[in-house]
């Protein structure tokens, strides 16, 4: 059960409302369980998930920060546990009313909390949340005739990956596929850069060339980004079933991947700039695809 905001009682005096709010805050804070040991099982799970950027045995990822925790709540994710440092305890009255009562809520000494998260200046709030899993085949089976998907080949910078996931949600892409040598989507920097989109946008790890073959079997046009070759972006048809393939920040796409593409897309820009940041290039491609789709409908 989720606690909602304090109900409105028109006949309740101002002092009565203050007393009611204070009572609820005390009731919420009573859920906090003090844990001082770094060897606590949940603290160890948080530390492992924060450092290795992988799912826990419970299928959870580690998240940190007030805004990100609120985005997870807003996205309807299930919480395995919530952690507050002594310093971060001030956020408990704001967050706990939004979190189901059966969720474990731990209060940690500042040094124990800092040892379990990967940020240098933590806000004192972290959580283990269960992400939604989805299979590529399921998405393709349900794809409509105007489905847009993003395929990433070796995007190693977590900030770029988070930006692309955020843009893919903003411009209505149906999913993001992560090929080999792409950063983990569970990296805390990816989560922060995505501004919560990682909680809502389907993100799937899949071998790159297998993904392209499968997409072609489902009648997707494969549009690969290129810094110097290909048609100017605005001259390409980006409507219908389209997969936008974005390459590594330094080397771009391999010759083998480019050979699998139906079209190469070039973003016209000044010759004084060698290439665009991968996150920016992907966002421009996604914007143009969304613009064409709006125009066509």
C-alpha positions as CSV (number, residue, x, y, z in Angstrom):
1,X,0.0,0.0,0.0
2,X,1.2,3.5,-0.8
3,X,0.6,6.3,1.6
4,X,-0.9,9.3,-0.2
5,X,-0.7,12.9,0.7
6,X,-2.5,14.1,3.8
7,X,-6.3,14.2,3.2
8,X,-8.0,17.6,3.2
9,X,-10.4,18.1,6.1
10,X,-12.1,21.5,5.7
11,X,-13.2,21.5,9.3
12,X,-9.7,20.8,10.7
13,X,-8.0,23.7,12.3
14,X,-4.6,24.9,11.1
15,X,-3.1,23.6,14.3
16,X,-4.9,20.3,13.8
17,X,-3.4,20.0,10.4
18,X,0.0,20.7,11.7
19,X,-0.4,18.0,14.4
20,X,-1.7,15.6,11.7
21,X,1.3,16.2,9.5
22,X,3.7,15.8,12.4
23,X,2.0,12.6,13.4
24,X,2.4,11.2,9.9
25,X,6.0,12.2,9.7
26,X,6.8,10.5,12.9
27,X,4.9,7.4,11.8
28,X,6.9,7.3,8.5
29,X,10.2,7.8,10.2
30,X,9.4,4.9,12.6
31,X,9.9,2.7,9.6
32,X,13.6,3.4,9.5
33,X,15.7,0.5,10.8
34,X,19.1,1.5,12.1
35,X,22.0,-0.6,10.7
36,X,25.6,0.1,11.5
37,X,27.3,-2.9,9.9
38,X,28.9,-2.8,6.5
39,X,28.3,-6.6,6.4
40,X,24.5,-6.3,6.4
41,X,23.1,-8.3,3.5
42,X,21.2,-5.4,2.0
43,X,24.1,-3.0,2.4
44,X,26.4,-5.5,0.7
45,X,23.9,-5.9,-2.2
46,X,23.8,-2.1,-2.6
47,X,27.6,-1.9,-2.6
48,X,27.9,-4.7,-5.2
49,X,25.2,-3.3,-7.5
50,X,26.7,0.2,-7.2
51,X,30.3,-1.0,-8.1
52,X,29.6,-3.7,-10.7
53,X,26.7,-2.0,-12.5
54,X,24.8,-5.3,-12.8
55,X,21.5,-6.7,-11.5
56,X,21.5,-8.2,-8.0
57,X,20.3,-11.7,-7.5
58,X,16.8,-10.2,-6.8
59,X,16.9,-8.5,-10.2
60,X,17.4,-5.0,-8.7
61,X,19.7,-2.1,-9.7
62,X,21.3,0.5,-7.4
63,X,20.1,4.1,-7.7
64,X,21.2,7.2,-5.7
65,X,19.9,10.7,-5.2
66,X,16.5,12.2,-4.2
67,X,15.5,13.1,-7.8
68,X,16.3,9.7,-9.2
69,X,14.5,7.9,-6.3
70,X,11.5,10.1,-7.0
71,X,11.7,9.2,-10.7
72,X,11.7,5.5,-9.9
73,X,8.6,6.1,-7.7
74,X,6.9,8.0,-10.5
75,X,7.8,5.3,-13.0
76,X,6.0,2.7,-10.9
77,X,9.1,0.6,-10.1
78,X,9.1,-1.9,-7.2
79,X,11.5,-1.1,-4.4
80,X,13.5,-3.8,-2.8
81,X,15.0,-1.5,-0.1
82,X,15.6,2.2,0.6
83,X,18.7,3.5,2.4
84,X,19.2,6.9,4.2
85,X,22.4,8.1,5.7
86,X,22.2,10.0,9.0
87,X,22.8,13.2,7.0
88,X,20.3,12.2,4.4
89,X,17.6,11.4,7.0
90,X,16.1,14.8,6.4
91,X,14.7,13.5,3.1
92,X,12.9,10.6,4.8
93,X,9.7,12.6,5.5
94,X,9.5,13.6,1.8
95,X,10.2,10.1,0.3
96,X,8.8,7.5,2.7
97,X,5.1,8.5,2.3
98,X,5.5,7.6,-1.4
99,X,7.1,4.2,-0.8
100,X,5.1,1.0,-0.1
101,X,5.0,0.1,3.6
102,X,6.5,-3.4,3.1
103,X,9.7,-2.0,1.6
104,X,12.8,-2.3,3.9
105,X,14.0,1.2,5.0
106,X,17.5,1.4,6.5
107,X,19.2,4.2,8.3
108,X,23.0,4.0,8.0
109,X,25.9,5.9,9.5
110,X,27.3,8.4,7.0
111,X,30.5,6.4,6.5
112,X,28.7,3.1,5.9
113,X,26.4,4.8,3.4
114,X,29.3,6.3,1.5
115,X,31.0,3.0,1.3
116,X,28.0,1.4,-0.4
117,X,27.5,4.0,-3.2
118,X,29.8,5.2,-6.0
119,X,29.2,9.0,-5.9
120,X,31.9,11.1,-4.3
121,X,29.4,13.5,-2.6
122,X,26.2,11.4,-2.0
123,X,22.9,13.0,-1.1
124,X,22.3,10.4,1.5
125,X,19.5,8.6,-0.3
126,X,19.8,5.4,-2.3
127,X,17.7,2.4,-3.2
128,X,17.6,-1.0,-4.8
129,X,14.8,-1.1,-7.4
130,X,13.6,-3.8,-9.6
131,X,13.7,-2.9,-13.3
132,X,11.3,-4.2,-15.9
133,X,12.7,-6.8,-18.2
134,X,11.6,-7.3,-21.8
135,X,12.7,-9.4,-24.8
136,X,13.5,-8.0,-28.2
137,X,11.3,-10.6,-29.9
138,X,8.3,-9.5,-27.9
139,X,8.8,-5.9,-28.8
140,X,9.2,-6.7,-32.5
141,X,6.1,-8.9,-32.5
142,X,4.1,-6.0,-31.1
143,X,5.8,-3.3,-33.3
144,X,3.4,-1.2,-35.5
145,X,4.2,-0.1,-39.0
146,X,5.7,3.2,-37.8
147,X,8.0,1.8,-35.1
148,X,11.4,3.5,-34.4
149,X,14.2,1.7,-32.6
150,X,17.8,2.8,-31.7
151,X,20.7,0.4,-32.0
152,X,24.0,1.3,-30.3
153,X,27.4,-0.1,-31.2
154,X,30.1,0.3,-28.6
155,X,28.8,3.5,-26.9
156,X,31.2,3.5,-24.0
157,X,30.6,6.8,-22.3
158,X,27.9,6.5,-19.7
159,X,26.8,10.1,-20.1
160,X,26.3,9.6,-23.8
161,X,24.3,6.4,-23.2
162,X,22.1,8.1,-20.7
163,X,21.5,11.0,-23.0
164,X,20.5,8.7,-25.9
165,X,18.1,6.8,-23.7
166,X,16.6,10.1,-22.6
167,X,16.3,11.3,-26.1
168,X,14.8,8.0,-27.3
169,X,12.0,8.4,-24.9
170,X,11.6,12.1,-25.7
171,X,11.2,11.4,-29.4
172,X,9.1,8.3,-29.0
173,X,11.5,5.5,-30.0
174,X,10.1,2.1,-29.0
175,X,13.3,0.6,-27.6
176,X,17.1,1.0,-27.3
177,X,19.3,-2.0,-28.2
178,X,22.8,-2.2,-26.8
179,X,25.4,-4.0,-28.8
180,X,28.8,-5.4,-27.6
181,X,31.2,-3.0,-25.8
182,X,28.4,-0.6,-24.9
183,X,28.4,0.7,-21.3
184,X,26.1,-1.0,-18.8
185,X,22.7,0.6,-18.6
186,X,22.8,0.0,-14.8
187,X,25.8,2.3,-14.4
188,X,24.8,5.1,-12.0
189,X,26.1,7.8,-14.4
190,X,23.8,6.3,-17.1
191,X,20.8,6.4,-14.8
192,X,21.5,10.0,-13.8
193,X,22.1,11.1,-17.4
194,X,18.9,9.4,-18.5
195,X,16.9,11.5,-15.9
196,X,14.7,8.5,-15.2
197,X,14.1,7.5,-18.8
198,X,16.0,4.2,-18.1
199,X,13.1,3.2,-15.8
200,X,10.5,3.6,-18.5
201,X,12.3,3.0,-21.9
202,X,12.9,-0.6,-23.0
203,X,16.7,-1.1,-23.0
204,X,17.9,-4.5,-24.2
205,X,21.4,-6.0,-24.6
206,X,21.7,-7.9,-27.8
207,X,24.6,-8.9,-30.1
208,X,24.8,-6.2,-32.8
209,X,24.8,-8.2,-36.0
210,X,22.2,-10.6,-34.7
211,X,20.0,-7.6,-33.9
212,X,20.4,-6.2,-37.4
213,X,19.5,-9.5,-39.0
214,X,16.5,-9.9,-36.8
215,X,15.3,-6.3,-37.5
216,X,15.6,-6.9,-41.2
217,X,13.5,-10.0,-40.9
218,X,10.8,-7.8,-39.4
219,X,11.1,-5.4,-42.3
220,X,13.0,-2.6,-40.6
221,X,15.1,-0.2,-42.6
222,X,18.6,0.0,-41.2
223,X,19.8,3.6,-41.2
224,X,23.4,3.9,-40.0
225,X,25.0,7.2,-38.9
226,X,28.2,8.3,-40.5
227,X,30.3,11.4,-39.9
228,X,31.4,12.0,-43.5
229,X,29.5,9.6,-45.9
230,X,25.9,9.1,-46.8
231,X,22.9,11.2,-47.6
232,X,22.2,14.4,-45.7
233,X,19.8,13.6,-42.9
234,X,16.9,15.7,-44.1
235,X,16.9,13.9,-47.5
236,X,16.3,10.4,-46.0
237,X,12.9,8.9,-45.4
238,X,12.8,8.1,-41.6
239,X,9.2,7.1,-41.5
240,X,7.9,3.5,-41.2
241,X,9.8,0.8,-39.4
242,X,13.3,2.3,-38.9
243,X,16.3,1.3,-36.9
244,X,18.9,4.0,-36.3
245,X,22.3,2.6,-35.7
246,X,24.8,4.8,-33.8
247,X,28.5,4.0,-33.5
248,X,31.3,4.3,-31.1
249,X,32.4,7.8,-30.0
250,X,35.9,7.5,-31.4
251,X,35.7,5.0,-34.3
252,X,32.1,5.2,-35.4
253,X,30.7,2.0,-37.0
254,X,32.8,-0.8,-38.4
255,X,32.9,-1.5,-42.2
256,X,31.0,-4.7,-41.5
257,X,28.1,-2.9,-39.8
258,X,28.0,-0.2,-42.4
259,X,27.7,-2.9,-45.1
260,X,24.6,-4.2,-43.4
261,X,22.9,-0.8,-43.5
262,X,20.2,0.1,-46.1
263,X,21.2,3.8,-45.9
264,X,23.9,5.9,-44.5
265,X,22.8,9.1,-42.8
266,X,25.2,12.1,-42.5
267,X,24.4,15.1,-40.3
268,X,25.6,18.2,-42.2
269,X,27.9,20.3,-40.1
270,X,30.9,22.6,-40.3
271,X,34.1,21.1,-41.8
272,X,36.0,22.6,-38.9
273,X,34.4,20.0,-36.6
274,X,35.6,16.4,-37.3
275,X,32.5,14.7,-35.8
276,X,29.7,15.1,-33.3
277,X,29.4,13.7,-29.9
278,X,27.5,10.4,-30.1
279,X,24.7,11.6,-27.7
280,X,24.2,14.7,-29.7
281,X,24.3,12.9,-33.1
282,X,21.7,10.3,-31.9
283,X,19.4,13.1,-30.5
284,X,19.5,14.9,-33.9
285,X,18.7,11.7,-35.7
286,X,15.8,11.0,-33.3
287,X,14.5,14.5,-33.6
288,X,14.5,14.4,-37.4
289,X,12.7,11.0,-37.4
290,X,10.1,12.4,-35.0
291,X,9.6,15.5,-37.1
292,X,9.0,13.5,-40.3
293,X,6.6,11.2,-38.5
294,X,4.6,14.2,-37.2
295,X,4.5,15.7,-40.7
296,X,3.4,12.4,-42.3
297,X,0.4,12.0,-39.9
